[in-house]
Amino acid sequence: MHVTAAVAVKKLKAERIDTFMLRKFQDEIELMARLDHPNIVGFVGMVWEEPHLCIVLEFVSGGSLRDALQDDAAASEPTLSWERF
């Protein structure tokens, strides 16, 4: 069965590749691969073939979290729900 799904790709830029950044990127991949929670974007996979170093994540529509937090902070009444699941 072939399933098509939208994903988000986080790419490490070639000019930023050094030993320190590779380690940080690898740590992030290892952490994301272990996390499984409905409030956390899901880890789909990775590409580890220089210079193409990418983390593939579940796509969540609605814009970036950064934009949502900035918009919410500027609003007179918060719109984000902080309900616990």
Number of C-alpha atoms within 10 A of each C-alpha: 2 4 4 5 7 10 14 16 17 12 15 17 11 11 7 10 15 9 9 10 12 14 12 11 18 15 12 12 17 12 11 18 15 10 12 11 9 8 8 10 15 19 21 15 15 17 13 11 8 10 13 13 20 20 21 18 19 16 15 13 8 8 8 9 10 9 11 14 14 10 13 14 13 10 10 7 8 11 12 11 6 6 5 5 6
